[in-house]
Structure formats: structure tokens, C-alpha cells
Amino acid sequence: MNFIDQLDPELRAVVEKLPPDRSLDISKIEAARANMKKMMAAALEKLPPVEGVSSQDHFAPGAQGAPAVRVRLYRPDDQRSKLPALYWIHGGGYVMGDIEQDDRLMKQLVKRIGCVAASVDYRLAPEHPFPAPVEDCYAGLKWLFAHADEFHVDPSRIAIGGASGGGGLAAGLALLVRDRGEVRVAFQLLIYPMIDDRNVTPASYAITDPRMWNRTSNRLAWRAYLGRDGGGADVSPYAAAARATDLTNLPPAYIPVGALDLFVDENIEYAQRLIQAGVPTELHVYPGAFHGFDVFAPSARVSKRFKADRDDALRRALHDHAK
């Protein structure tokens, strides 16, 4: 049975309308970025605005010798007390994407979860390979902790999260936070995270459809991020979290992924290893779902289930254990 035949029927209808060649060509990175921006804008343009949430851009000091990092802060207009926070890292395979693509999602989560959100604008590869992106994310997170009182954020209830490349950065950031010991995060929301540069799982060979994030695009993106081909020796776990040998003492994790996602095997294995390391971990695998299905087919039943499950997990993580 091929990829198309295994898709959820509602998702298949969406995939069959996608242009036949969406593969990522890093040699034409500006075009790839423009295409992604156009695609995300098209997905959002028909949706109504989210009321009751305001956003403002701030600039966090970068790591030593690095430029300042833009962080967009989202707060409910009716905020009266300290709230938990979600520190968000946008997706785009480490090479594309921006804060704006998740603007609506951040406002929705602020309203649905009852939290503050902070979205970080990190530098992108290949112009800025590892460790620049994850160091930018770390700098923005430290800034959020330092200004928690100012923004009425409860520093004991700050979660980190992201999708795809953003999920990979969140997983690497969780390791970095644990090892540096300067701040402590409460939860990691790893949405179909891109965490293994080796591309050796069965799923990494199986997903070749050019309309999907596939083996070719994944290998090109890892090469851009690492500055060399993936799969070599001595790749930092802060770049590819699946490389970490010690997963103890990490914050509780929630990992949702589609069964037809290139990353499904590496995500299942990472969840299993987190559990073995004593980290409270919840894994959801959605049958018939491809990478980014919730963005491309937001009204499909499986996408609605995915979003309800995600929001419930975040709500429980940030509110159920409040001191």
C-alpha cells in the first residue's frame, strides 16, 4: 500500500490538491522561504482574527557576540494575575519560517489555555548554522525568566514548545537548560519534532512523496543546520536531541505525531527513551496523518482531535500542578 492510500480520507483530499513538487531545495533557499511564507499565509487568510489578545515585540540580549533576539509576547487583554507561559519556537526545518506564521496559533493558545505566550525569532540556517539558532532560543528564554515579574508570568510554570524544526529546537533547548542549570522549565511540548540527523529509520526511507517533508528535504535541511551532512560522528545532542545519551531530569514531555510523518519512528523512540529515563511522557500517534497535517487540513476530524489533545496536555501541564 502506498503513501496516498494510507492517508486519512479527509487528509488525502487535501494532499491531492497540493502542487506536485514541493521539495526543499537549499540552493534556492530564498525561494523556499518565500514559498513557505506564501503557503502559510494562504492557510491563514480565510480564518477570522482572534480577539482579546495583544502582542508586543521585545529584544532579548543575545549570547556573547551575537545580535539581540526578537521575542514577541502575547498577553490576554483581561490579564489580572500571574499566569503560566508558553515559550514557543516556530517550525521550518531550521532553515525557514518566522514568528508571523504562528501569530494566530499563539493568540488561540493564550485564550484557550489561559497563559502568556512568547514566540522567539531565532536566526536561520544555512546562514546561521548550529549553535546559533538554539543559542538564540536559550537567550530568549533567559530573558523571559528575567522579566517574569514585569509580564506577570509565574516562573515556576513556563513550558517550552515548538513544531517540526521548532520542536527539535525545543528538545535541544530542554537538554541545554538542564545542563546549564540557570533556569528550569516545567514542560516540553514537542510537536512532531525534527530530532535525528541520521535518517536511518524505516519512516525516513518510506516518506518520499515530493508534496511532503520527505527524505530529500530532511537531508538538505540537516546539512544546512549542521554545516555538514547528517549522520556523522560527534553531532551535538543540543542540535539533534535523539543523539543525547542521558535523558534523565528533563521536564515532562508531550509528543504528538502522524503515523505517516517522516519523523514518526524517531519520535516514538525518543518518547520511549524519555519514559525509560523516568521522564513523564505522553505520546500520541495519529493514524493516516502526514507531517504538518493540522496546518494544511485544520478542519479535518483528525486535526481537530490533535488540537484538542494538544491543548488539553498544555492546560494540564500549566494549570493542574499550580502551587
N, C-alpha and C positions, 0 to 999 in steps of 0.2 A: 504493500500500500504506500503510495507516495505522499509527499507533504500536503498537497492540496486536499487529498481525500481524507486525511486525518483531522483537518480543521473543523472546529465547531461551525455548524452551518451558517450562523449569523456572521462569524468572522470570515468564513470563506467568501461570502458575498462581498465583503469589503476588500479582501485581498485581490479578488479577481478584477477589481476596478483600478488597482494601483498600476502605475506605469511599469512596463516590463523590465526596465533596467534602473534599479535604484542603488546599485553597488557603490560603495565609497571609494573614490579614487583620491588618495592623499596627494598625488601630484597635482591635483586640481582642487586643493583644499578650500580656496575661497569660493569656488562654485559649489562645493559640497555644503559649506556653511550657509551659503545663500539659499540653496535648495531646502535645507532643513528649516531655516527661518520661515521660508515661504510655506512649507508643508505644515509647520506648527501654527502659523497664523491662519491658514485655511481651516485647520481643525477647530480653531477657537472662534472664528469670526461670527459664526451663527449663534453663539451662546450668549445669553443675557449677562450683563455685568453683575458682580457680587457687591451688594450694598452693605454698609455698616462697618467696613474695614478700611483703614487708612495706611498708606505706606510712605516711607521716607528713606532716602539713601544716606548712608553714613560711610566714613572711610576709616578702616582699621589700620594701625601701623603694620607694615609688612615685616617679614623676617629680616634679619640683619642684611642690609644691602639691597633688599627687594622693595618694589614700589608698594604704596598703600593699597589695601584691598577693599573694594566696594562691597558693602553689605546692605541689602535692602530689608528694612524692618517693617513688619506688618503687625498692626495692633487693632483690636476691636475699638470702635469709636466710644463704646459704653464701658470701657475697662474701669473698674472701681477698686480693684485689689490686685495683689500679686498673682501672676498666672505662670503656669509652666510654659516652656518654649520648645519649639522645634527648630533646630538649626539645619537648613536644607541645602543640598548640593545638587545642582541641575545635571541632567544627563547629556549625552552627546559623544560617547566613546572616547572621552579625554581630548577630543580634537574639535568638537563643535558645541553649539548650544550657548545659551545665555540666560540671565535672570528672567528676562521678559517672558520666555516661553512658559514659565511656571507661575506667572503672576496670578492668574485666575485660581490655580490649584492652591497657592498659599492662602489667598483670601478665603477660599472654601474651607480649608483646614482650620484657619483661625476661628471661623464661625462654628464649624461642626464640632471641633474638639474643645473649644474654649481655651485658647492658648495664644501666645505671641509666636510669630514665625520670623526667622532671619534667614535670608537667602544670599549665598555668597557668590560673588563674581570672580572666580579664580582664573588665572592665566591658562591658556590652552596650548597643547602640543600641536604640531611639532616645533613651533617657535619657542615654546617653553616646556621642555620635557620634564619628567620626574627628576628632582622632587618639587619643582616649582608649584604645580597645582595643589598637591597635598599640603605643602607648607603654607600656601595662601589660605587653604581651608582651616588649618590649625591657627593661623594668625587671626582670622575672623572669629573663630570660636573663643579664643582667649579674650578678644575684645568684648564679645557678648557677655562672658562671665564678669569681666571687669566693670561693665556698665549695667549689670543686672538690676541694681537698686534704682538707677535712673529710669529704666524702662519698666519697672515693676514686674520683674521676672524673678521667679523662685529658682535660685541657682542649683538647688538640690533636685530639680525636676527639669533638666534640659536634655532633650533627646537629639540625636543626630540622625540624618536620613538622606536618602537620595535614590534615584532610579538609574539603572544601567551603569554607565560610566560614573554617574554621581553616587550610585550605590557602592561601586568599587572604591571610590574615594572615601565614602563614609566608613567602609570596612577597614581601609587602611588608616583612616583617622582614629578609629576606635583603638587600634593597636598602638598608634603613636601617643594618644592621650594616656593610655595605660602605662606605657613605658616611660614617658616623661614625668608623669605624676604631678603636673601643675594644676590640672583641673580634673573633674570627674563627671562623666556623662551618665545619665540614668538609663538610656535605652538606645538601641540602634535599629533603625528601620531600613532594611536592605532590600530594595525593590529590584527584582531580577538583576542582581549586581554582577558587574563585569570584573571578576576577581582572579582569573587564572590565565596567564600569558602563554601557557604551554600548548593549548589547543590539541589535547590528546584524548579527550573524552569521546565516546560514541556520538553524542549530540553535536560536538564540534565538527565532526565529519558529515553528519546527516543533514544539517541545515545548509543547503547550498542555493536555495531559490534566490534569484537576484533581487526580488522585491523585499526580502527580509534582511535584517542584520545577519550576515552569513559568515562563513569561514574566511572568505577573501577579505571582507571589510574588517573583520575582527583582527586578522593578522596584520593588516596595514595599520590599524589604529594602535595596536600594541607596539609595533615598530616605531611609530611616531612618538608614543608616550615614553618608551624606554630608551629611545635613541639607538636602538639596535633590534634585531629580530627577537621575538619572544622565544621562550623555551631554553635559553642559555643558562649557564651557571650564575650563581650569586645575584639573582634578582631579589630586590628587597621586598619583604612582606608588606612594607608601607606602600609599595607600588602595586603588588599583586597579593592580596591578603591570603589567597589559597597557599602561598609559599610559607606562611607562618608555621613554625613547628610547635609553638606554645600558644594555645588559645585560652588558657586559664585567666580568671579575673577580668574578663571582658563584660561589658554591660549586657543585659538580656537582649535577645535579638528576635526580630520578626522577618522572615524571608518568604515573599510570595513570588512565584514564577510560573510561566506557562509550560505545559508538557512539550510543546513544540518550539521552545526557545533554545537557541544555541547554548545558553548558559545553564540549562536545567540540571545537567549532571554535576557541574562544578558547584552549583548552588545547593543541591541535595547533599553532596559530600561535605561541603562546608558546614551546613546545618548539623549533620551527623557528628562531625568533629567538635563543634561547639558543645553539643549535648554531652559527648564523651568527656569534654574538659570541664563539665559541671556548670556550663552557662545556660540559664533558662532560655530555651529557643523554641520558636513556633515556626513551622514550615507549611506553606500551602502550595500545592501544585494544581494548576487549573487545566483540566483536560481540553484538548483541542485548541489551546491558546498559543499564539506566536509572540515574539518579542515586541513589547510596546502595545499589545492589543487593547489595553484600556484607553490609550490615547487615540488610536486610529478608529476604534469602534466603541466609543463611550456609552452608547445606548444598548449594546448587546447585553443579554442577560448575564453572561459570564463576567463581563466588565463591571456591571452593577454589583455583582456578588463580590468581585475582587475589591472594589472601592469600599463597600460596606464592611468587609472583613478588615481591610487596612485601617479604616477609621476607628473601628472597634478596638483593634490592637493598640493603636496610638492613644485612644481615650483611656483604656485600662492602664497603660504604662504611665501616663502622665497624671492621672487623677485617682486611681484606685489605691495608690501607695502614698498619697499625700500625708505629710507629717502633721 
